[in-house]
Amino acid sequence: MAILVNRETRVLVQGITGKSGLLQTKSLVDFGTTVVGGVTPGKGGTESAGVPVFNSVAEAVEAVAPNAAISFVPPLFARDAAMEAMESGIKLLVLTMEGIPKHDVLDVLAYAKGRGIRVLGPGTAGIISPGKCKLGAHPSRMFIEGHVGVVSKSGALSYEVGKTLTDAGIGQSTVVALGGGPIWGMTHRDAVELFNDDPETEIIVLLGEIGGSTEIAAAEYIADHVRKPVVSLIVGRSAPEGKSLGHAGAIIRGNKGTADSKTAALREAGAHIASSPAEIVQLVRKLR
Amino acid sequence: MKLYEFQGKALFREAGIPVPKGTVCTAGDTGGLFAPSVVKAQVLSGGRGKAGAVQIVETRDEASRAAEAILSMTLRDEPVRAVLVEEKAKILKEYYLAVTFDGEAGTPLFIASASGGMDIESVADQTPERILKVPVDALWGPTDYKIRAMCDFLGYGDRREFASLVRALWRLFREKDAVLVEINPLVATESGLVALDSKIEIDSDAEGRQKALFDRFRDEQARITGRRDEGGQDTITYVPLDGDVGLISDGAGTGMLSLDLIRDFGGSAADFCEMGGLTSPEVMYSAMDQVFTKAPGIKSLLVVLIGGFNRMDEMAEGIVRYLEEHPTSVPLVVRLCGTMEEEGKTIMRRAGLAVYDDLRTAVSDAVRFAKGA
């Protein structure tokens, strides 16, 4: 099972012939992801990384029936590509690019809403269900198949925790990176909901950071609906107030968005709090 | 890109949102001064009123004195280089009206309040019931019933006038790729609604399709400040801190984690320097340069790399090239893993540089080296 992507996922790569698209497609194919095709307008009929290239998503849908798309389309053209994928019936979009104009992202999310389409990103490292499907940039060997579901805003932090779990022999059902903002499609809460319903996921690891409130929304959901053990690590607890640390939301203003307020909400909701990846391993071992 | 008040008001005027008549004066060009009027500092930060940088004047002499005084001020490190001189408005009531987006909900958001003229964040903190937040669908825009709800919440009498103002605000927000359009205060006068202030920020990610707009405002800003901002190409976030362990990471999440771990191990970081998840040898080089230049006193440097999109061979190349050109005795701790890891480790090894695999060991060593142990 896992969440979002599994062995049945048939991937379409939008922007497959660009530098980033080509390199990442090779990595997806090497991992074993079923990449059924790519799209670059004007390059239809060729091959890229051993994958057939189509001129449009509609052509690709007709020929190879993809059910998920990952996009490496340059920022100013990303909205059009996303609309094309959604209007062709694809229900899972992974938008890797940073720097897509905000209004374009808002348009894509507005279209996706109410149509059962999930958008991950933008600016996301993507998603990996070890042993099944990778739809993102996760370094494959840092992950092994198992029963811990991981969700993080930061891609790098999701690798770090994946690596630490894997080194300790603990496998993962799915590892999701949501992206660094300032606009998000899927959020912590959405991923927690999916993990809660996934029979293969036994423990949920929620990785958060200072700033914003998506961890708080997830904590509310956990309190009301989640019976699986949740382990959480919030990074940035030593950050100074008023300084923005890389991600658009990662800033402490007054007493809002602090690591303390988030860990308190999560603890209150029944989550177990870790202060480092190594502690996540200890807690997961105890809770299994 | 943030706009000056007078630039935002030019956009309001073009969009059909009423603003007072006014003119911009600089130290070298005060010919446009008039009275009675309001003389307002043109700066990109807020808090002008409290600093005395907005003055009401009755005579031309007062206007000159006010302009001179304001033009010699520095507000939040920003020297005032221009003033906007405007006709006074006869204010019946002050409102707050803005459109921006809620990133976590993924929708545009209107914010309205009858407590205009005040700092909206403190209104939100102390009296949240005095603020109405109205999410709107990006593709539908503000529908009639939502506009009515805002108008009723504010208690403004002329719904048609209010609706046309909200629609004009929305068009401006969309067409100019704005991420924030704020009117504070929006005032009711005898002749209707007038925008007494403007705060507009244009999405720098949209520059590629808003070339004319960016050129226009950059030229204006350059004429005032004497220097042209060409927009940021740099993806590096550098935040100075007061410790002695230099820190560079290729992700915000792992950067914050490293910051926490440095403290847990009894050390303190000299900076937070994050390169973003899709970078290059040049960016790695430039990050090293920033850390060594801005904090020359660091006692060790911790580089935390975990490559997804980032290639470790490219990161190693950047590190090695920097150290070849800038030899240093500062102990270096590089944790490097992920995409093209073997290639990266080989490049480091050839240059005689150690590579760590485990983050805790790396942080612990970086802290230990900083303590001279």
Interface residues (C-beta under 8 A of the other chain):
Chain A: S20 Q24 S27 P75 L76 T96 E98 G99 I100 P101 K102 H103 V105 L106 D107 L109 A110 Y111 K113 A125 G136 A137 H138 P139 M142 S152 K153 S154 G155 A156 L157 S158 Y159 E160 K163 G180 G181 P182 I183 W184 G185 T187 L207 E209 I210 G212 S213 T214 A217 L233 V235 G236 R237 S238 A239 P240 K243 S244 L245 G246 H247 A248 G249 A250 G254 S275 S276 P277 A278
Chain B: F101 G103 E104 G106 T107 P108 D125 D137 A138 L139 W140 R174 D177 V179 D203 D205 A206 G208 R209 T237 V239 L241 S249 D250 G251 A252 G253 T254 G255 M256 L257 L259 D260 L261 I262 R263 D264 F272 E274 G276 G277 L278 I306 G307 G308 F309 C337 G338 T339 E341 L359 R360
